[in-house]
C-alpha cells in the first residue's frame, strides 16, 4: 500500500502543570497521574484520586485506582486514536478489581474519589466519581463552559431546594459524599462521563481535589486563569491562594495551546483522513518545467537534425 500524508483531526497541543500539596494533614491521600513534577507535561491522560478522609488507608485506595487505570489505559491504546466510554469502563472495572484485591476486610473500608481526563482524536473525554471536580474554562470569554456535578450530600440538598449554596459551604455535612470507589461494593459506584468537543487553543481543563476549593470560588479561579501571566506563575498564584487550606489539595492545570508550525501532519495508511494537497505553486512550476523540456526538444530537432 502506498503511504500518503494526511492531517490529524486534533489542532492543538497540551501543556500541563500539577499541584500536589500536603495542607495541614500528616499524610498525603491524594494521588495524581502523571506523577507530580515541576516541569510541564504534554501527555494526553490525566487522573486525580482523593483518598477518603476518615477511612482506613485512603492513600492506598487512591494510589491503587490511579496506578491501575493509568497502566491499563497506556497499555490499551487504540489504533484509531479515539477513546470512548467503553474504553473507560474497562479501565474502571480493572481498578475496582484491584481495589477488591487490596481489601483488608476492615469494618471501615478504604475509598477514593476519581477524576479522569483523556484527550483523543474526537475531543476530551472526562469522568468523575465523588466531589473532586473537572472544569473547562475559556479565559477569552471569562467563562466556565463545563463543570462536573459533585456527588455530595449538600449538593443533593441544594438541588432539592432544602439548602442554599451559602449554607452548603459552611455545613458540617459538606464532606459527606454520595459516591466513591470502595472495594467489594454490592453495587459499584458509576462515573458521570462527558466528551467535550468544543476545545480551542487558549482553553484550560482544570482538575482538582476538593481541598483546592476550601476558600476559592469559581469566579476567582476564572479570574486567575484569565491573568496575562505564564502558566508557571498562575500555578504559583493558585498555590498561594490555597496555602492555608487544611486538607490535602492537588490539581492538574491543563492548557490547550495552538499547534506548532509543521505539527499535525502524520504519515498514515487510512482513507478516513483528508489528504493534504500539494501547493498550487509547485504544480505550476512542474508544468513550466515540462514545457521547457518540450521546447528544447523541438529546437534540437529543427536546428540540429534538419
TORSEKE-551603 format. One record per residue (C-alpha): residue number from 1; residue in one letter; x, y, z. Coordinates in steps of 0.2 Angstrom, whole numbers, plus 5000, padded with zeros to 4 digits. Example, Ala and Ser with C-alpha at 12.3 -4.5 7.8 and 13.67 -1.06 7.14 Angstrom:
<fibas>
<fiba 1, 'A', <5062, 4978, 5039>> <fiba 2, 'S', <5068, 4995, 5036>> 
</fibas>
This chain:
<fibas>
<fiba 1, 'X', <5000, 5000, 5000>> <fiba 2, 'X', <5007, 5017, 4995>> <fiba 3, 'X', <5009, 5029, 5010>> <fiba 4, 'X', <5001, 5046, 5009>> <fiba 5, 'X', <5002, 5061, 5020>> <fiba 6, 'X', <4986, 5066, 5030>> <fiba 7, 'X', <4982, 5079, 5043>> <fiba 8, 'X', <4976, 5074, 5061>> <fiba 9, 'X', <4960, 5080, 5067>> <fiba 10, 'X', <4967, 5087, 5083>> <fiba 11, 'X', <4973, 5105, 5080>> <fiba 12, 'X', <4981, 5109, 5097>> <fiba 13, 'X', <4994, 5104, 5109>> <fiba 14, 'X', <4994, 5102, 5128>> <fiba 15, 'X', <5005, 5109, 5142>> <fiba 16, 'X', <5000, 5104, 5160>> <fiba 17, 'X', <5007, 5109, 5177>> <fiba 18, 'X', <5002, 5100, 5193>> <fiba 19, 'X', <4999, 5104, 5211>> <fiba 20, 'X', <5002, 5091, 5225>> <fiba 21, 'X', <5001, 5099, 5242>> <fiba 22, 'X', <5000, 5091, 5259>> <fiba 23, 'X', <4990, 5105, 5268>> <fiba 24, 'X', <4988, 5103, 5286>> <fiba 25, 'X', <4987, 5084, 5286>> <fiba 26, 'X', <5001, 5072, 5292>> <fiba 27, 'X', <4999, 5061, 5277>> <fiba 28, 'X', <4996, 5063, 5258>> <fiba 29, 'X', <4980, 5054, 5252>> <fiba 30, 'X', <4979, 5062, 5235>> <fiba 31, 'X', <4987, 5053, 5220>> <fiba 32, 'X', <4989, 5060, 5203>> <fiba 33, 'X', <4995, 5054, 5186>> <fiba 34, 'X', <5006, 5060, 5178>> <fiba 35, 'X', <5016, 5060, 5195>> <fiba 36, 'X', <5020, 5077, 5202>> <fiba 37, 'X', <5034, 5087, 5193>> <fiba 38, 'X', <5039, 5105, 5192>> <fiba 39, 'X', <5041, 5103, 5174>> <fiba 40, 'X', <5025, 5103, 5162>> <fiba 41, 'X', <5018, 5088, 5155>> <fiba 42, 'X', <5012, 5086, 5137>> <fiba 43, 'X', <5003, 5069, 5138>> <fiba 44, 'X', <4985, 5065, 5135>> <fiba 45, 'X', <4980, 5056, 5150>> <fiba 46, 'X', <4977, 5064, 5167>> <fiba 47, 'X', <4970, 5056, 5183>> <fiba 48, 'X', <4967, 5063, 5201>> <fiba 49, 'X', <4961, 5052, 5215>> <fiba 50, 'X', <4957, 5059, 5233>> <fiba 51, 'X', <4958, 5046, 5246>> <fiba 52, 'X', <4943, 5047, 5258>> <fiba 53, 'X', <4947, 5055, 5274>> <fiba 54, 'X', <4941, 5046, 5289>> <fiba 55, 'X', <4943, 5029, 5281>> <fiba 56, 'X', <4957, 5017, 5283>> <fiba 57, 'X', <4971, 5018, 5270>> <fiba 58, 'X', <4964, 5031, 5259>> <fiba 59, 'X', <4981, 5034, 5252>> <fiba 60, 'X', <4981, 5015, 5247>> <fiba 61, 'X', <4964, 5017, 5238>> <fiba 62, 'X', <4969, 5032, 5229>> <fiba 63, 'X', <4986, 5025, 5223>> <fiba 64, 'X', <4978, 5008, 5218>> <fiba 65, 'X', <4965, 5016, 5207>> <fiba 66, 'X', <4976, 5029, 5199>> <fiba 67, 'X', <4990, 5017, 5196>> <fiba 68, 'X', <4979, 5003, 5189>> <fiba 69, 'X', <4969, 5015, 5177>> <fiba 70, 'X', <4985, 5024, 5170>> <fiba 71, 'X', <4993, 5007, 5167>> <fiba 72, 'X', <4978, 5000, 5159>> <fiba 73, 'X', <4974, 5015, 5148>> <fiba 74, 'X', <4993, 5017, 5142>> <fiba 75, 'X', <4993, 4998, 5138>> <fiba 76, 'X', <4977, 4998, 5128>> <fiba 77, 'X', <4979, 5012, 5116>> <fiba 78, 'X', <4968, 5011, 5100>> <fiba 79, 'X', <4975, 5012, 5083>> <fiba 80, 'X', <4962, 5025, 5078>> <fiba 81, 'X', <4967, 5037, 5091>> <fiba 82, 'X', <4949, 5038, 5099>> <fiba 83, 'X', <4944, 5035, 5117>> <fiba 84, 'X', <4926, 5031, 5121>> <fiba 85, 'X', <4915, 5026, 5136>> <fiba 86, 'X', <4918, 5008, 5134>> <fiba 87, 'X', <4937, 5010, 5135>> <fiba 88, 'X', <4934, 5020, 5151>> <fiba 89, 'X', <4923, 5007, 5158>> <fiba 90, 'X', <4935, 4993, 5155>> <fiba 91, 'X', <4949, 5003, 5164>> <fiba 92, 'X', <4937, 5007, 5178>> <fiba 93, 'X', <4932, 4989, 5180>> <fiba 94, 'X', <4951, 4984, 5181>> <fiba 95, 'X', <4953, 4997, 5195>> <fiba 96, 'X', <4938, 4991, 5205>> <fiba 97, 'X', <4946, 4973, 5204>> <fiba 98, 'X', <4962, 4980, 5210>> <fiba 99, 'X', <4953, 4988, 5225>> <fiba 100, 'X', <4945, 4972, 5229>> <fiba 101, 'X', <4962, 4963, 5229>> <fiba 102, 'X', <4969, 4976, 5241>> <fiba 103, 'X', <4954, 4975, 5253>> <fiba 104, 'X', <4959, 4971, 5271>> <fiba 105, 'X', <4941, 4967, 5276>> <fiba 106, 'X', <4942, 4981, 5289>> <fiba 107, 'X', <4925, 4987, 5295>> <fiba 108, 'X', <4930, 5004, 5288>> <fiba 109, 'X', <4933, 5002, 5270>> <fiba 110, 'X', <4946, 5012, 5261>> <fiba 111, 'X', <4940, 5023, 5247>> <fiba 112, 'X', <4944, 5036, 5235>> <fiba 113, 'X', <4936, 5049, 5223>> <fiba 114, 'X', <4941, 5049, 5204>> <fiba 115, 'X', <4943, 5062, 5191>> <fiba 116, 'X', <4949, 5057, 5174>> <fiba 117, 'X', <4953, 5066, 5158>> <fiba 118, 'X', <4959, 5058, 5142>> <fiba 119, 'X', <4962, 5069, 5126>> <fiba 120, 'X', <4959, 5059, 5110>> <fiba 121, 'X', <4956, 5062, 5091>> <fiba 122, 'X', <4937, 5065, 5095>> <fiba 123, 'X', <4939, 5078, 5109>> <fiba 124, 'X', <4942, 5077, 5128>> <fiba 125, 'X', <4934, 5063, 5137>> <fiba 126, 'X', <4930, 5066, 5156>> <fiba 127, 'X', <4923, 5056, 5170>> <fiba 128, 'X', <4922, 5058, 5189>> <fiba 129, 'X', <4916, 5049, 5205>> <fiba 130, 'X', <4914, 5060, 5221>> <fiba 131, 'X', <4917, 5078, 5225>> <fiba 132, 'X', <4934, 5082, 5216>> <fiba 133, 'X', <4930, 5092, 5200>> <fiba 134, 'X', <4934, 5095, 5182>> <fiba 135, 'X', <4932, 5112, 5174>> <fiba 136, 'X', <4933, 5118, 5156>> <fiba 137, 'X', <4937, 5136, 5157>> <fiba 138, 'X', <4938, 5149, 5142>> <fiba 139, 'X', <4948, 5164, 5148>> <fiba 140, 'X', <4945, 5174, 5132>> <fiba 141, 'X', <4927, 5174, 5137>> <fiba 142, 'X', <4930, 5173, 5156>> <fiba 143, 'X', <4918, 5158, 5156>> <fiba 144, 'X', <4916, 5141, 5164>> <fiba 145, 'X', <4910, 5131, 5149>> <fiba 146, 'X', <4908, 5114, 5159>> <fiba 147, 'X', <4910, 5109, 5177>> <fiba 148, 'X', <4906, 5092, 5185>> <fiba 149, 'X', <4892, 5090, 5197>> <fiba 150, 'X', <4898, 5085, 5215>> <fiba 151, 'X', <4892, 5068, 5221>> <fiba 152, 'X', <4889, 5075, 5239>> <fiba 153, 'X', <4875, 5076, 5251>> <fiba 154, 'X', <4875, 5095, 5252>> <fiba 155, 'X', <4874, 5096, 5233>> <fiba 156, 'X', <4859, 5085, 5233>> <fiba 157, 'X', <4851, 5096, 5246>> <fiba 158, 'X', <4854, 5112, 5236>> <fiba 159, 'X', <4847, 5104, 5221>> <fiba 160, 'X', <4831, 5099, 5231>> <fiba 161, 'X', <4830, 5117, 5237>> <fiba 162, 'X', <4832, 5112, 5255>> <fiba 163, 'X', <4849, 5121, 5257>> <fiba 164, 'X', <4856, 5136, 5249>> <fiba 165, 'X', <4874, 5137, 5241>> <fiba 166, 'X', <4879, 5148, 5256>> <fiba 167, 'X', <4873, 5136, 5269>> <fiba 168, 'X', <4881, 5121, 5260>> <fiba 169, 'X', <4898, 5130, 5261>> <fiba 170, 'X', <4898, 5130, 5280>> <fiba 171, 'X', <4888, 5114, 5283>> <fiba 172, 'X', <4895, 5101, 5294>> <fiba 173, 'X', <4889, 5088, 5281>> <fiba 174, 'X', <4899, 5096, 5267>> <fiba 175, 'X', <4912, 5082, 5267>> <fiba 176, 'X', <4899, 5068, 5265>> <fiba 177, 'X', <4900, 5061, 5248>> <fiba 178, 'X', <4887, 5050, 5240>> <fiba 179, 'X', <4898, 5041, 5228>> <fiba 180, 'X', <4915, 5034, 5230>> <fiba 181, 'X', <4926, 5020, 5224>> <fiba 182, 'X', <4927, 5006, 5238>> <fiba 183, 'X', <4932, 4988, 5237>> <fiba 184, 'X', <4918, 4974, 5237>> <fiba 185, 'X', <4904, 4986, 5234>> <fiba 186, 'X', <4887, 4977, 5232>> <fiba 187, 'X', <4884, 4990, 5218>> <fiba 188, 'X', <4900, 4998, 5211>> <fiba 189, 'X', <4898, 5017, 5210>> <fiba 190, 'X', <4896, 5023, 5192>> <fiba 191, 'X', <4905, 5038, 5185>> <fiba 192, 'X', <4897, 5053, 5176>> <fiba 193, 'X', <4905, 5054, 5159>> <fiba 194, 'X', <4906, 5068, 5146>> <fiba 195, 'X', <4915, 5070, 5130>> <fiba 196, 'X', <4920, 5089, 5127>> <fiba 197, 'X', <4922, 5093, 5108>> <fiba 198, 'X', <4922, 5112, 5109>> <fiba 199, 'X', <4941, 5113, 5113>> <fiba 200, 'X', <4950, 5128, 5107>> <fiba 201, 'X', <4968, 5135, 5109>> <fiba 202, 'X', <4968, 5146, 5125>> <fiba 203, 'X', <4956, 5135, 5135>> <fiba 204, 'X', <4960, 5126, 5151>> <fiba 205, 'X', <4955, 5110, 5158>> <fiba 206, 'X', <4957, 5111, 5177>> <fiba 207, 'X', <4955, 5095, 5188>> <fiba 208, 'X', <4956, 5097, 5207>> <fiba 209, 'X', <4953, 5088, 5223>> <fiba 210, 'X', <4940, 5097, 5235>> <fiba 211, 'X', <4955, 5103, 5246>> <fiba 212, 'X', <4959, 5116, 5232>> <fiba 213, 'X', <4941, 5123, 5234>> <fiba 214, 'X', <4941, 5126, 5253>> <fiba 215, 'X', <4942, 5145, 5250>> <fiba 216, 'X', <4940, 5148, 5232>> <fiba 217, 'X', <4925, 5152, 5222>> <fiba 218, 'X', <4923, 5148, 5203>> <fiba 219, 'X', <4924, 5166, 5198>> <fiba 220, 'X', <4941, 5168, 5207>> <fiba 221, 'X', <4948, 5153, 5198>> <fiba 222, 'X', <4942, 5160, 5181>> <fiba 223, 'X', <4950, 5177, 5186>> <fiba 224, 'X', <4967, 5169, 5190>> <fiba 225, 'X', <4967, 5159, 5174>> <fiba 226, 'X', <4962, 5175, 5164>> <fiba 227, 'X', <4978, 5184, 5170>> <fiba 228, 'X', <4991, 5189, 5157>> <fiba 229, 'X', <5004, 5178, 5166>> <fiba 230, 'X', <5013, 5162, 5161>> <fiba 231, 'X', <5006, 5145, 5167>> <fiba 232, 'X', <5020, 5143, 5179>> <fiba 233, 'X', <5015, 5160, 5188>> <fiba 234, 'X', <4997, 5155, 5188>> <fiba 235, 'X', <5002, 5139, 5197>> <fiba 236, 'X', <5011, 5150, 5210>> <fiba 237, 'X', <4996, 5160, 5212>> <fiba 238, 'X', <4984, 5145, 5214>> <fiba 239, 'X', <4997, 5138, 5227>> <fiba 240, 'X', <4997, 5155, 5236>> <fiba 241, 'X', <4978, 5156, 5237>> <fiba 242, 'X', <4977, 5138, 5245>> <fiba 243, 'X', <4992, 5138, 5256>> <fiba 244, 'X', <4982, 5139, 5272>> <fiba 245, 'X', <4970, 5125, 5267>> <fiba 246, 'X', <4968, 5111, 5279>> <fiba 247, 'X', <4965, 5096, 5268>> <fiba 248, 'X', <4977, 5088, 5255>> <fiba 249, 'X', <4975, 5098, 5239>> <fiba 250, 'X', <4980, 5093, 5222>> <fiba 251, 'X', <4976, 5099, 5204>> <fiba 252, 'X', <4981, 5097, 5185>> <fiba 253, 'X', <4981, 5114, 5176>> <fiba 254, 'X', <4980, 5108, 5158>> <fiba 255, 'X', <4982, 5122, 5145>> <fiba 256, 'X', <4976, 5120, 5127>> <fiba 257, 'X', <4989, 5128, 5115>> <fiba 258, 'X', <4990, 5131, 5096>> <fiba 259, 'X', <4998, 5118, 5087>> <fiba 260, 'X', <5016, 5122, 5082>> <fiba 261, 'X', <5020, 5126, 5064>> <fiba 262, 'X', <5024, 5110, 5055>> <fiba 263, 'X', <5015, 5099, 5068>> <fiba 264, 'X', <4999, 5089, 5065>> <fiba 265, 'X', <5004, 5080, 5049>> <fiba 266, 'X', <5007, 5062, 5051>> <fiba 267, 'X', <5011, 5048, 5039>> <fiba 268, 'X', <4996, 5036, 5040>> <fiba 269, 'X', <4988, 5022, 5029>> <fiba 270, 'X', <4970, 5025, 5031>> <fiba 271, 'X', <4957, 5033, 5019>> <fiba 272, 'X', <4947, 5041, 5034>> <fiba 273, 'X', <4958, 5056, 5033>> <fiba 274, 'X', <4958, 5071, 5021>> <fiba 275, 'X', <4974, 5071, 5010>> <fiba 276, 'X', <4985, 5086, 5011>> <fiba 277, 'X', <4986, 5093, 4993>> <fiba 278, 'X', <5002, 5099, 4986>> <fiba 279, 'X', <5003, 5119, 4985>> <fiba 280, 'X', <4997, 5126, 4968>> <fiba 281, 'X', <5014, 5135, 4965>> <fiba 282, 'X', <5023, 5118, 4965>> <fiba 283, 'X', <5010, 5111, 4952>> <fiba 284, 'X', <5013, 5127, 4941>> <fiba 285, 'X', <5032, 5125, 4942>> <fiba 286, 'X', <5030, 5107, 4936>> <fiba 287, 'X', <5021, 5112, 4921>> <fiba 288, 'X', <5033, 5125, 4916>> <fiba 289, 'X', <5047, 5113, 4918>> <fiba 290, 'X', <5038, 5101, 4906>> <fiba 291, 'X', <5035, 5115, 4893>> <fiba 292, 'X', <5054, 5120, 4894>> <fiba 293, 'X', <5059, 5102, 4890>> <fiba 294, 'X', <5047, 5101, 4875>> <fiba 295, 'X', <5053, 5117, 4868>> <fiba 296, 'X', <5071, 5111, 4870>> <fiba 297, 'X', <5067, 5095, 4861>> <fiba 298, 'X', <5059, 5104, 4846>> <fiba 299, 'X', <5073, 5116, 4845>> <fiba 300, 'X', <5086, 5102, 4844>> <fiba 301, 'X', <5075, 5094, 4830>> <fiba 302, 'X', <5073, 5109, 4819>> <fiba 303, 'X', <5091, 5116, 4821>> <fiba 304, 'X', <5102, 5100, 4823>> <fiba 305, 'X', <5093, 5086, 4814>> <fiba 306, 'X', <5085, 5096, 4799>> 
</fibas>
